[in-house]
Amino acid sequence: MMDVSGIYDRTERLVGADAMSALSKARVIVFGVGGVGSWCAEGLLRSGVTDITLVDADCVAPSNVNRQVMATSQTVGQVKVDAMKEHLLQINPEARITAVRRIYCEETASEFDLDSYDYIVDAIDSLKDKILLILNASASRATFFCALGAALKMDPCKIRVAEFWEVRGCPLGAAIRKKMKREGRLPAKPFLCVYDDEVLPNLGSGSSSEDEDVSFRKAQVNGSLVPITAIFGMTLSGLIIKDICGKAHQNIQ
């Protein structure tokens, strides 16, 4: 077993010992371990968050390799959360990584004790399931962050962060707000979203092995690039790290 004592030396130099301790104690759950969620988990662990739960039902497909951390020619066919857990443990073997192969939906929501986490990350695709997670996570004690649509985008300079009701130009955000208003079900508290108002067309065509996965719940498979999805995911991890460190510094003042 490698000595992990030096892994977070550069992080601690920046944030201090108290924040480093707070990072190590934070419990984070990431729903969706794809092009966004996998990078969020990577950013969290490399920054000192060592208690991470990964939730996703899919297996690694060839079409995942262009943008997902754990997707390589060697992991195609493996369960995503298991492949991601193995990858994270290669970074820090002492991390507490929990892999849950599930879809978050009405049938499974009761299996998750959201109040037991400090931070909840939504990086799932299905509109129905995403709305359910937003409603339940915003009603929990945890701090909640949400990723909106990261597909059909190329310009990294257009990626932004805003409170859910202040997001403009994102079709997914607009669709979620419209459906919530129509159904009369609104988030219990404000939360920040990572989004991008760029919407490009799909120029290519072709089938994807993801289309044949029974757990894949998108209406359409859209093109996406790792420079965009990775920035989405790293931004989410950065928001969490900033919040943890900010609270730790407040406590010692």
C-alpha positions in Angstrom: 0.0 0.0 0.0 1.4 3.4 -1.0 2.0 6.1 1.5 -0.7 8.7 0.9 0.6 11.3 3.4 1.9 13.5 0.7 -1.0 13.5 -1.7 -2.7 16.6 -0.4 0.4 18.6 0.4 -0.2 21.3 -2.3 -3.9 21.5 -1.4 -3.2 22.0 2.3 -0.6 24.7 1.5 -3.4 26.6 -0.3 -6.4 26.0 2.0 -4.8 25.4 5.4 -5.0 22.5 7.9 -8.5 23.3 9.2 -10.0 23.3 5.7 -8.1 20.2 4.8 -9.6 18.4 7.8 -13.1 19.6 6.8 -12.6 18.3 3.2 -11.6 14.9 4.5 -14.8 14.7 6.7 -17.3 15.9 4.1 -19.7 13.3 2.6 -20.6 13.8 -1.0 -22.9 11.8 -3.3 -22.7 12.2 -7.0 -25.7 11.1 -9.1 -24.6 10.3 -12.7 -21.0 9.2 -13.4 -20.7 10.3 -17.0 -19.0 13.1 -18.8 -19.8 15.5 -16.0 -20.1 13.4 -12.9 -16.9 11.4 -13.4 -14.8 14.6 -13.6 -16.6 16.1 -10.5 -15.6 13.0 -8.5 -12.1 13.2 -9.8 -11.8 16.9 -8.8 -13.2 16.1 -5.4 -10.9 13.3 -4.5 -7.8 14.9 -5.8 -8.6 18.0 -3.7 -9.1 16.0 -0.4 -12.7 14.9 -0.3 -12.3 11.2 0.5 -15.9 10.1 1.3 -17.7 9.9 -2.1 -20.7 7.9 -3.1 -21.1 7.3 -6.9 -24.6 6.5 -8.3 -25.1 5.3 -11.9 -26.7 2.3 -13.5 -24.9 2.2 -16.9 -21.9 0.2 -18.1 -19.0 1.8 -20.0 -19.7 2.0 -23.7 -17.3 2.8 -26.5 -19.0 6.1 -27.0 -18.1 7.1 -23.5 -14.4 7.0 -24.1 -14.3 10.5 -25.6 -15.3 12.3 -22.4 -15.6 10.1 -19.2 -12.7 9.7 -16.8 -12.9 5.9 -16.2 -13.8 5.1 -19.8 -10.9 3.5 -21.7 -10.5 0.7 -24.2 -9.8 -1.5 -21.2 -13.0 -0.7 -19.2 -15.6 -0.9 -22.0 -18.3 -3.2 -20.7 -17.6 -2.7 -17.0 -20.1 -1.1 -14.6 -19.4 2.6 -14.6 -19.5 3.1 -10.9 -17.2 0.1 -10.3 -14.7 1.3 -12.9 -14.8 4.8 -11.4 -14.3 3.5 -7.9 -11.3 1.5 -9.0 -9.8 4.6 -10.7 -10.3 6.8 -7.7 -8.8 4.2 -5.4 -5.7 4.2 -7.6 -5.4 7.8 -6.7 -6.0 7.4 -3.0 -6.3 3.8 -1.8 -7.5 5.0 1.6 -10.5 6.9 0.2 -14.0 5.8 1.2 -15.6 5.3 -2.2 -19.1 3.7 -2.4 -20.3 2.5 -5.8 -24.1 2.2 -6.2 -25.4 0.7 -9.4 -28.9 2.4 -9.5 -31.0 4.8 -11.5 -32.3 7.5 -9.2 -36.1 7.5 -9.9 -39.4 7.3 -8.1 -38.9 3.5 -7.5 -35.4 3.9 -6.0 -35.5 7.4 -4.3 -36.4 6.0 -0.9 -33.2 3.9 -0.9 -31.1 7.1 -0.6 -30.9 8.9 2.7 -30.0 12.3 1.3 -29.9 13.9 4.7 -26.9 11.8 5.6 -24.7 13.7 3.0 -23.2 17.1 3.3 -23.2 17.7 -0.5 -25.4 16.3 -3.3 -24.4 16.6 -7.0 -26.9 16.1 -9.8 -25.2 15.1 -13.0 -28.0 12.9 -14.4 -29.7 13.2 -17.8 -33.3 12.0 -17.6 -35.6 15.0 -17.3 -38.1 13.2 -15.1 -35.4 11.8 -12.7 -33.5 15.0 -12.7 -36.6 16.9 -11.5 -37.2 14.3 -8.8 -33.6 14.6 -7.5 -33.8 18.4 -7.6 -37.0 18.4 -5.5 -35.7 15.9 -3.0 -32.2 17.2 -2.7 -33.3 20.8 -2.3 -35.5 19.6 0.6 -32.7 17.9 2.3 -30.1 19.3 4.8 -27.4 18.9 2.2 -26.0 21.6 0.0 -27.0 20.9 -3.5 -25.4 21.6 -6.9 -26.8 20.8 -10.3 -25.3 20.3 -13.8 -27.6 21.4 -16.7 -27.0 20.4 -20.3 -23.4 19.9 -21.3 -24.0 18.5 -24.8 -24.0 20.4 -28.1 -21.4 22.9 -26.9 -17.8 23.8 -27.9 -16.9 27.1 -26.4 -15.5 26.7 -22.8 -15.7 30.4 -22.2 -19.5 30.3 -22.2 -19.8 28.0 -19.2 -21.3 29.8 -16.3 -22.7 29.3 -12.7 -26.0 30.8 -11.6 -28.9 30.1 -9.2 -31.5 27.8 -10.8 -34.1 30.5 -11.4 -31.5 32.9 -12.9 -30.2 30.5 -15.5 -30.8 31.8 -19.0 -30.3 30.3 -22.5 -30.2 26.7 -21.4 -32.9 24.6 -23.0 -32.7 21.9 -20.2 -33.0 24.5 -17.5 -36.0 26.1 -19.2 -37.7 22.7 -19.7 -37.2 21.8 -16.0 -38.6 25.2 -14.8 -41.6 24.9 -17.2 -42.4 21.4 -16.0 -42.1 22.3 -12.3 -44.3 25.3 -12.7 -46.9 23.3 -14.6 -47.0 20.6 -11.9 -46.8 23.1 -9.0 -43.7 21.4 -7.5 -40.9 23.8 -6.8 -37.4 23.4 -5.2 -37.5 23.9 -1.4 -34.4 26.2 -1.4 -32.1 28.0 -3.9 -29.2 26.1 -5.5 -26.4 26.8 -8.0 -26.3 25.3 -11.5 -23.5 24.9 -13.9 -24.7 25.7 -17.4 -23.9 27.0 -20.9 -26.1 28.9 -23.2 -24.5 27.7 -26.4 -26.6 25.3 -28.4 -25.1 23.8 -31.5 -26.6 21.3 -34.0 -25.6 17.7 -34.3 -23.7 17.5 -37.6 -22.9 13.9 -37.6 -25.1 10.8 -37.5 -24.7 7.2 -36.5 -25.8 4.7 -33.9 -24.5 4.5 -30.4 -24.2 1.4 -28.2 -25.8 3.5 -25.5 -29.0 3.4 -27.4 -29.3 -0.3 -26.7 -28.7 0.0 -22.9 -32.0 -0.5 -21.1 -31.0 1.8 -18.4 -30.3 4.7 -20.8 -33.1 7.2 -20.3 -32.3 10.0 -22.8 -34.8 10.9 -25.5 -31.9 11.7 -27.8 -28.2 11.1 -27.9 -26.4 14.4 -28.6 -22.8 15.1 -29.4 -20.4 16.3 -26.6 -16.8 17.1 -26.0 -14.6 16.4 -23.0 -13.3 20.0 -22.7 -16.8 21.1 -22.0 -18.1 18.2 -19.9 -14.8 18.1 -17.8 -15.1 21.9 -17.1 -18.7 21.3 -16.0 -17.6 18.5 -13.6 -14.6 20.3 -12.3 -16.7 23.5 -11.7 -19.1 21.4 -9.6 -16.2 20.0 -7.6 -14.7 23.5 -7.3 -18.0 24.9 -5.9 -18.1 22.2 -3.3 -14.4 22.7 -2.3 -14.9 26.4 -2.1 -18.0 26.0 0.1 -16.2 23.5 2.5 -13.1 25.7 2.8 -15.2 28.9 3.3 -17.1 27.3 6.1 -14.0 26.0 7.7 -12.3 29.4 7.7 -15.4 31.0 9.2 -15.4 28.6 12.1 -11.8 29.6 13.1 -12.4 33.3 12.9 
